Amino acid sequence: MKSYEQILDDIYNRFPVYQQVGQVALKPGLDNITKICQHIGNPERSFKVIHVAGTNGKGSVSHSIAAILQSAGYVTGLFTSPHLVDFRERIRVDGCMIDKDEVVGFFDRYDMFLNELSPSFFEIVTGMAFDYFHRMGVEVAVVEVGLGGRLDSTNIVEPDLSIITNIGLEHTQYLGDTLAKIATEKGGIIKSGHPVVIGERHDETDPVFERIAQEKDSSIVFAQDILHLVDCKPSNVGMTCKLEHVSGMQFSVDYSLTGLCQTRNILTVMAAVDELRALLYDIPDLAVREGLRAVQELTGLQGRWQRISSSPDIIADTGHNEHGVRLLAQQLSQVASSYRQIHIVWGMSSDKNPEKVIDLLPKNARYYFTQAGVRRATPAADLYDIGLSLGLDCHFYPTVRQAFDRAKRAALKDDLILVGGSNFVVAEVL
């Protein structure tokens, strides 16, 4: 039997990984995942599912809901992507990563079948997650969409609740070049007779979701219609959010996730809790409060405005597309007065429109452009050229380590170093 390390090398070498190589790894459609699940006994039918899609925030929302369900006493599965440091981050039960022996065992049982089918990396890992959840007696799984929704491998599930956090222009070569087209793809996770929560309203996408929900006879809730943020203040936990429900009731929760984007995600999470309670999930108020206070501790979430160290403050954030970086730039603007200088270690994938994204970032920061060790990475020299054209104070470095080390040497104790632009850049620093 191969070791865990050998199995992992084998997966990466034999089956294409989208985050590494891009479009050639995509095998859109549900044929392969249907065959995989049928071969292993349709494990996805053995537990309840909450299915989460969206351009940004779906990871934070998924982890937050999982933390609440864990606190409520449910045996909770969590399937997310991509991982940052450890492959096993993708598949968790009650916050604990899948055991290495379970990864080995899955391939020991199904390697010959997978080799003949030749699915994508993501299709394999989706099947592995569902198999593991079944074996571990998971009661409810929070399943994050990989890319899009309608043709994503995770869309084989029949969820109790679908959630779509928001829509921005992303992966336009696969999902369409307008918000309405992208909403149509992500709206593909809405299932007949099952409710859907939409995190953020938008004139261009609301009619798309309303049409799909009507066609599927699914109730639809827009989080912004039933909840709004009254106030948000930093706290020793992260931040304290005061919310008002459409009923007029006001309440406060401590949320361990911080960053401007989380003030939107918290509305989506709380709207989802309302819907789950309507579906007779037993989620006491105490479980909501305990889950939100300890999302990272309960689920292992990393990379969301994550403070790595102090003096100087070093923050890692995985916001990497135009929609997400716009919020990140607003966050930087809010904290800029607290720092002498902001240093930004930044690398990007080639399909994220680097010119538009970098133009959103502060002009008075010092930039250390770099590239992660993946084929999809935009060359650091190209980012440097973009930075020069925008009049930025910038340099470029061939590796993330070199860029990060240079930023640390240049920063004083009252400076801020932000690491971002790509999951892979953040991963290398973490």
C-alpha positions in Angstrom: 0.0 0.0 0.0 1.3 3.5 -0.9 1.9 6.0 1.9 -0.2 9.2 2.3 2.6 11.3 0.7 2.8 8.9 -2.3 -0.9 9.0 -2.7 -1.0 12.8 -2.6 1.8 13.0 -5.2 -0.1 10.5 -7.3 -3.3 12.6 -7.2 -1.5 15.8 -8.3 0.5 14.1 -11.0 -2.3 11.9 -12.5 -5.3 14.2 -12.2 -5.4 17.9 -13.3 -5.8 20.5 -10.6 -7.6 23.7 -11.6 -5.9 25.9 -9.1 -2.6 24.8 -10.5 -3.1 24.5 -14.3 -6.3 26.3 -15.0 -8.8 25.4 -17.7 -7.3 22.1 -18.8 -8.3 20.7 -15.4 -12.0 21.5 -15.8 -14.4 18.7 -16.7 -17.7 20.5 -16.4 -20.8 18.4 -16.0 -22.0 15.8 -13.5 -21.3 12.6 -15.5 -18.1 11.7 -13.7 -19.2 12.6 -10.2 -22.4 10.7 -10.8 -20.4 7.6 -11.8 -18.1 8.0 -8.8 -20.9 8.3 -6.3 -22.8 5.4 -7.8 -19.6 3.3 -7.7 -19.1 4.0 -4.0 -22.7 3.6 -3.0 -24.1 7.2 -3.3 -22.8 8.3 0.1 -24.1 11.9 -0.6 -27.6 10.7 0.1 -26.8 9.6 3.7 -26.6 13.1 5.3 -28.3 16.5 5.1 -26.6 19.2 3.0 -26.3 22.9 3.0 -24.9 24.0 -0.4 -23.0 27.3 -0.6 -22.1 29.2 -3.8 -21.1 32.7 -4.6 -18.3 34.9 -6.0 -16.9 35.9 -2.6 -17.6 35.0 1.0 -18.7 31.4 0.4 -15.8 30.0 2.4 -16.4 32.3 5.4 -20.1 31.6 5.3 -19.6 27.9 5.0 -17.2 27.8 8.0 -19.5 30.0 10.0 -22.5 27.9 9.5 -20.5 24.7 10.2 -19.3 26.3 13.5 -22.9 27.0 14.5 -24.1 23.5 13.6 -21.2 22.0 15.6 -22.1 24.2 18.5 -25.7 23.0 18.2 -24.5 19.4 18.6 -24.8 18.1 15.0 -22.0 15.9 13.6 -21.0 18.3 10.9 -19.1 17.8 7.7 -17.4 20.7 5.9 -16.1 20.5 2.3 -14.3 23.6 1.0 -11.7 24.5 -1.5 -8.9 25.2 -2.2 -6.8 24.3 0.7 -4.1 26.7 1.9 -1.5 24.6 3.7 -2.7 21.0 4.0 -4.7 19.1 1.4 -6.8 17.7 4.3 -8.2 21.2 5.1 -10.7 20.5 2.4 -12.5 17.7 4.2 -13.4 18.1 7.9 -15.8 16.6 10.4 -16.5 18.7 13.5 -13.5 20.8 12.5 -11.0 17.9 12.4 -9.3 17.3 9.1 -9.7 14.0 7.4 -7.2 11.5 8.7 -4.3 10.6 6.4 -5.2 6.9 6.6 -8.7 7.7 5.3 -7.2 9.4 2.2 -5.0 6.3 1.7 -7.9 4.0 2.2 -10.1 5.7 -0.3 -7.5 5.3 -3.0 -6.8 1.7 -1.9 -10.5 0.9 -2.5 -11.2 2.9 -5.6 -7.9 3.6 -7.4 -8.5 1.1 -10.3 -11.9 2.6 -11.0 -10.7 6.2 -10.8 -7.8 5.4 -13.2 -10.2 4.0 -15.8 -12.7 6.9 -15.4 -10.0 9.6 -15.4 -11.9 12.3 -13.6 -10.6 15.7 -12.5 -8.8 16.3 -9.2 -11.9 18.1 -7.9 -14.3 15.3 -8.9 -12.1 12.8 -7.0 -11.9 15.0 -3.9 -15.7 15.6 -3.9 -16.3 11.8 -4.0 -13.7 11.3 -1.2 -15.4 13.9 1.0 -18.9 12.4 0.5 -17.5 8.9 1.2 -15.7 10.1 4.4 -18.8 12.0 5.6 -20.9 8.8 5.2 -18.2 6.7 7.0 -18.0 9.2 9.9 -21.8 9.3 10.5 -22.1 13.0 9.5 -25.6 14.3 10.1 -25.3 17.5 8.1 -22.6 18.7 5.7 -21.9 22.2 4.6 -20.7 21.9 1.0 -18.9 24.8 -0.8 -19.2 24.9 -4.5 -15.8 24.7 -6.3 -16.5 26.8 -9.4 -19.8 28.2 -10.6 -22.6 26.0 -9.5 -24.8 24.4 -12.2 -22.0 22.2 -13.6 -19.9 21.9 -10.4 -19.2 18.5 -9.1 -20.8 19.3 -5.8 -24.1 19.9 -7.5 -25.0 16.2 -7.3 -26.3 16.9 -3.8 -30.0 17.5 -2.9 -29.6 20.2 -0.2 -32.0 21.2 2.5 -30.9 24.8 1.8 -29.0 26.5 -0.9 -27.0 29.7 -0.3 -25.6 32.2 -2.8 -23.5 34.8 -1.1 -23.1 37.3 -3.9 -22.3 37.7 -7.6 -19.3 39.4 -9.2 -17.4 39.1 -12.5 -15.2 36.1 -12.1 -14.1 33.1 -14.3 -15.9 34.9 -17.2 -14.4 32.5 -19.7 -16.3 29.7 -18.0 -19.4 31.3 -16.4 -20.2 34.1 -18.8 -19.3 37.8 -19.2 -22.2 39.4 -17.4 -23.5 39.3 -13.9 -26.7 37.8 -15.1 -25.0 35.0 -16.9 -22.8 34.2 -13.9 -25.9 34.3 -11.7 -27.6 31.8 -14.0 -24.7 29.4 -13.5 -24.5 29.9 -9.7 -28.3 29.7 -9.5 -28.0 26.2 -10.8 -27.6 25.0 -7.2 -31.2 26.0 -6.4 -33.2 22.7 -6.2 -36.9 22.0 -6.7 -38.9 22.6 -3.5 -35.9 23.6 -1.4 -35.3 27.2 -0.1 -32.5 29.5 -1.2 -30.9 32.4 0.7 -29.3 35.2 -1.5 -26.7 37.2 0.5 -26.6 40.4 -1.5 -29.1 42.1 -3.8 -28.2 43.4 -7.2 -30.4 44.9 -9.9 -28.9 42.7 -12.6 -28.9 39.4 -10.7 -32.1 39.5 -8.5 -34.5 38.8 -11.4 -32.3 35.8 -12.4 -32.6 34.2 -9.0 -36.3 35.0 -8.7 -37.0 33.4 -12.0 -35.0 30.2 -11.2 -36.7 30.0 -7.8 -40.1 30.4 -9.3 -39.3 27.7 -11.9 -38.1 25.4 -9.2 -41.0 26.2 -6.8 -38.4 27.2 -4.3 -38.8 29.9 -1.6 -36.3 32.7 -1.9 -35.0 35.0 0.8 -32.7 38.0 0.3 -30.7 38.4 3.5 -30.6 42.2 3.1 -34.4 42.2 3.2 -34.7 40.6 6.6 -31.6 41.8 8.4 -29.4 44.8 8.4 -26.3 45.9 10.3 -27.0 48.6 12.9 -23.4 48.9 14.2 -20.1 47.0 14.2 -17.2 47.6 16.6 -13.9 45.8 17.2 -13.8 43.5 20.2 -11.4 41.2 21.9 -13.1 38.3 20.0 -13.0 40.0 16.6 -15.9 42.3 16.2 -19.3 42.9 17.8 -22.1 43.2 15.3 -25.5 44.7 16.3 -28.2 43.5 13.9 -31.8 44.3 13.4 -34.3 41.8 12.1 -37.3 42.8 9.9 -39.5 42.0 12.9 -37.9 45.0 14.7 -35.9 42.9 17.1 -32.3 44.0 17.7 -29.5 41.7 18.9 -25.8 41.6 19.1 -23.3 38.8 18.3 -19.6 38.5 18.7 -18.0 37.4 15.4 -14.5 36.1 15.4 -14.0 36.8 11.7 -13.0 40.4 11.0 -12.7 42.5 7.9 -15.2 44.6 6.0 -16.5 41.7 4.0 -17.6 39.9 7.1 -20.1 42.6 7.9 -22.0 41.4 4.8 -21.4 37.7 5.4 -22.8 37.8 8.9 -26.2 38.9 7.4 -26.1 35.9 5.1 -25.2 33.5 7.9 -28.0 34.8 10.2 -30.6 34.6 7.3 -29.5 31.0 6.7 -29.9 30.2 10.4 -33.5 31.5 10.2 -34.2 29.3 7.2 -32.7 26.2 8.9 -34.8 26.8 12.0 -37.9 26.9 9.7 -36.7 23.5 8.4 -36.8 22.3 12.1 -33.1 22.3 12.7 -32.5 22.6 16.4 -30.2 25.6 16.6 -30.5 27.4 20.0 -29.4 31.0 20.3 -26.5 29.9 22.5 -25.2 27.7 19.7 -25.3 30.6 17.3 -23.4 32.8 19.7 -20.8 30.2 20.5 -20.3 29.2 16.9 -19.8 32.8 15.7 -17.4 33.6 18.6 -15.0 30.8 17.6 -15.3 30.1 13.9 -11.6 29.6 13.3 -11.1 27.5 16.5 -14.1 25.3 15.6 -13.4 24.9 11.8 -9.8 25.8 11.1 -10.6 28.7 8.8 -7.5 30.7 7.7 -6.7 33.6 5.5 -9.6 36.0 6.1 -8.0 39.2 7.3 -5.9 36.9 9.5 -3.4 38.6 11.8 -0.2 36.5 11.6 2.0 38.6 13.9 2.4 42.1 15.4 5.1 44.8 15.4 4.8 45.1 12.5 1.2 43.9 12.0 1.2 41.2 9.3 -2.2 40.4 7.8 -3.0 37.7 5.3 -6.2 37.9 3.2 -7.3 35.7 0.3 -9.4 38.2 -1.5 -8.2 37.9 -5.1 -10.9 39.0 -7.6 -12.2 42.5 -8.4 -15.3 42.1 -6.2 -13.3 40.9 -3.2 -10.3 43.3 -3.6 -12.7 46.3 -3.7 -13.8 45.4 -0.2 -10.2 44.7 0.8 -9.2 48.2 -0.5 -12.0 49.8 1.6 -10.7 47.9 4.6 -7.1 49.2 4.0 -8.5 52.7 3.7 -10.2 52.4 7.1 -7.1 51.2 8.9 -4.5 53.3 7.0 -4.4 56.1 9.6 -3.2 53.6 12.2 0.0 52.9 10.4 3.1 54.8 9.3 3.4 52.8 6.1 1.6 50.0 4.4 3.6 47.2 2.6 1.8 44.9 0.2 3.1 41.5 -0.8 1.0 40.7 -3.9 0.7 38.0 -6.5 -2.1 37.0 -8.8 -3.5 34.4 -11.0 -3.5 35.3 -14.7 -7.3 35.0 -15.1 -8.1 37.7 -12.4 -7.7 40.8 -14.5 -4.6 42.1 -12.7 -4.7 45.6 -14.1 -8.2 46.3 -12.8 -7.6 44.7 -9.4 -4.2 46.4 -8.7 -5.8 49.7 -9.6 -8.2 49.3 -6.7 -5.4 49.1 -4.2 -4.0 52.1 -2.3 -1.6 54.3 -4.4 0.6 55.3 -1.4 1.5 51.7 -0.3 4.8 50.1 -1.1 4.5 47.0 -3.3 6.4 43.7 -3.4 5.1 41.9 -6.5 5.7 38.2 -6.7 4.4 34.9 -8.0 3.4 31.7 -6.4 4.8 28.4 -7.8 1.8 27.5 -10.0 1.3 27.7 -13.7 -1.6 30.0 -13.4 0.4 32.7 -11.7 0.9 36.0 -13.4 4.7 36.6 -13.7 5.9 39.0 -11.1 7.6 41.1 -13.7 4.2 41.6 -15.4 2.7 42.8 -12.2 5.6 45.1 -11.7 5.0 46.6 -15.1 1.4 47.2 -14.2 2.5 48.8 -10.9 4.8 51.1 -12.7 2.1 52.2 -15.2 -0.1 53.0 -12.2 2.7 55.1 -10.6 3.2 52.7 -7.6 6.2 52.4 -5.5 7.0 48.8 -6.4 9.6 46.1 -6.9 9.3 42.5 -8.0 10.7 39.2 -6.6 10.7 35.8 -8.2 9.4 33.9 -5.1 6.9 34.7 -2.4 9.6 34.0 0.3 11.9 36.6 -1.2 9.1 39.2 -1.4 7.9 38.5 2.1 11.4 38.6 3.6 12.1 41.9 1.8 8.9 43.4 3.1 9.7 42.3 6.7 13.1 43.9 6.5 11.7 47.1 5.2 8.8 47.4 7.7 9.1 49.2 11.0 7.1 48.1 14.1 4.3 50.6 13.4 3.8 49.5 9.8 1.4 47.1 8.2 2.3 44.2 5.9 -0.6 42.8 3.9 -0.1 39.5 2.1 -2.6 38.8 -0.6 -3.8 38.6 -4.2 -3.8 34.8 -4.5 -4.7 31.9 -2.3 -1.3 30.4 -3.2 0.6 33.5 -2.1 -1.2 33.5 1.2 -0.6 29.7 1.5 3.2 30.0 1.0 3.4 32.7 3.7 1.2 30.7 6.2 
